[in-house]
């Protein structure tokens, strides 16, 4: 549109054939610059500016730098220091060229109005492009932070649980002075299995970083969403690590992928916390279904082994974040009778 409005009319009135041909070539250069502004913003901004000034000097262009401003907008959106310095240099160059040449619109009663329009167009393009570029960079930084948080949460849940079970099983085995070779081999086999599973999930998680959408609220690192029924093997692992667990798990076949994953991770993290901070404790796990809501409740009754420590709280915060992503809530408290309690409410269709 800019080419048609500001180049065609002067070309028709150019008169001589060589002048018209040169003007047409400059118009094509300007059009090509506009089309390529996203790929080569610095080069095409310079090219469009030079072509426009040359066309104005020849009297075959009436464009007040609008095509150049369009290219400059694409350039100003870039956050690279080198590119932004190039943009500033180009703006100064065009301002100098316009001031020196003083090319006007061809209207005798408005000399120099084209300089004013060009300065306004270039300034507006620069300011708008800079603002949009800043917003785009902020969005990219927010996305990077989100992905880092998702990865940190997934690594904490997956690796923390596996290492917690391995550590607890090794500790329980060491505390059995009369364990025979068969029991020791069985425990070592379980430890090897959990270590291998953790390694496999870490490898899958690293592959999943190529597609961050598989981390946030979607499938786990292996690409498959665990079902609520799969909590049973995990509970058995916690029992093998020394916990006494009373479990009741409702089957909720219509639960959404996001909700199923969050239920699995919350129970996993809650049991992992019991293994680490209340080893040997008696524990209750409930996953129930009422109306359109899934309720998760995990409580331990305190460690049976002295010296249970406190954690960083990252896992608890991760529970709350996961629940919020699925449209639910998660909370925790220390009941009056001792121990620790985690509860969550999640929508079935989350």
Secondary structure, DSSP 8 states (H G I E B T S, - for coil): -HHIIIIIHHHHT--SHHHHHHHHHHHHHHHHHHHTTTTSHHHHHHHHHHHHHHHHHHT-----SHHHHHHHHHHHT---HHHHHHHHHHHHHHHHHHHHH----S-TTSTTHHHHHHHHHHHHHHHHHHHHHHHHHHHHHHHHHHHHHHHHHHHHHHHHHHHHHHHHHHHHHHT-TT--HHHHHHHHHHHHHHHHHHHHHHHHHHHHGGGGGGTSSSS-TTS----GGGHHHHHHHHHHTT-EEEEEE---TT--HHHHHHHHHHHHHHHHHHHHHSTT-EEEEEEEEETTEEEEEEEE---SSTT-----SHHHHHHHHHHHHTT-EEEEE--TTSSEEEEEEEETT-
